[in-house]
Amino acid sequence: MRAWLLYLLIVITALAALLAIASSAPEASSAVFLIGTPVVVIGAGLGAKFVLEARRGRRTHQR
């Protein structure tokens, strides 16, 4: 459960940082979202895969 909480916290922090960067530079906000959104989405997918593998590994050691 801790891995999912950490994963969720990192994703929310990344989105908040993306929003902060976009609001601090309004003229570059479209470029920030164009580049930042795929990075956050791909990172979130990889993070979810890591959490799933970590939980799967823990389950096999418990049996």
Phi, psi and omega per residue, in radians:
M1 nan -0.592 -3.138
R2 -1.121 -0.617 -3.131
A3 -1.120 -0.707 3.115
W4 -1.162 -0.663 3.124
L5 -1.156 -0.754 3.101
L6 -1.118 -0.745 3.108
Y7 -1.046 -0.813 3.138
L8 -1.113 -0.712 3.111
L9 -1.095 -0.716 3.123
I10 -1.148 -0.744 3.136
V11 -1.131 -0.756 3.124
I12 -1.133 -0.692 3.100
T13 -1.120 -0.720 3.119
A14 -1.114 -0.725 3.102
L15 -1.155 -0.682 3.102
A16 -1.142 -0.698 3.101
A17 -1.138 -0.696 3.090
L18 -1.085 -0.742 3.108
L19 -1.157 -0.700 3.130
A20 -1.137 -0.729 3.119
I21 -1.138 -0.748 -3.120
A22 -1.167 -0.636 -3.124
S23 -1.365 -0.433 3.124
S24 -1.365 -0.419 3.118
A25 -2.243 1.403 -3.059
P26 -1.068 -0.527 -3.132
E27 -1.254 -0.365 3.140
A28 -1.897 0.178 -3.035
S29 -1.125 -0.609 3.128
S30 -1.179 -0.662 3.096
A31 -1.193 -0.656 3.116
V32 -1.087 -0.807 3.125
F33 -1.218 -0.604 3.132
L34 -1.133 -0.671 -3.136
I35 -1.548 -0.711 -3.020
G36 -1.294 -0.627 -3.097
T37 -1.094 -0.835 3.089
P38 -1.105 -0.590 3.113
V39 -1.123 -0.761 3.128
V40 -1.172 -0.723 -3.122
V41 -1.151 -0.789 3.123
I42 -1.157 -0.727 3.098
G43 -1.096 -0.682 3.110
A44 -1.149 -0.696 3.095
G45 -1.122 -0.761 3.102
L46 -1.160 -0.656 3.104
G47 -1.128 -0.725 3.109
A48 -1.115 -0.681 3.105
K49 -1.142 -0.704 3.108
F50 -1.111 -0.766 3.132
V51 -1.111 -0.729 3.120
L52 -1.080 -0.777 3.116
E53 -1.140 -0.676 3.131
A54 -1.135 -0.710 3.118
R55 -1.213 -0.649 3.131
R56 -1.144 -0.725 3.111
G57 -1.131 -0.652 3.118
R58 -1.185 -0.637 -3.139
R59 -1.175 -0.647 -3.114
T60 -1.266 -0.500 3.103
H61 -1.338 -0.377 -3.137
Q62 -1.373 -0.429 -3.080
R63 -1.435 nan nan
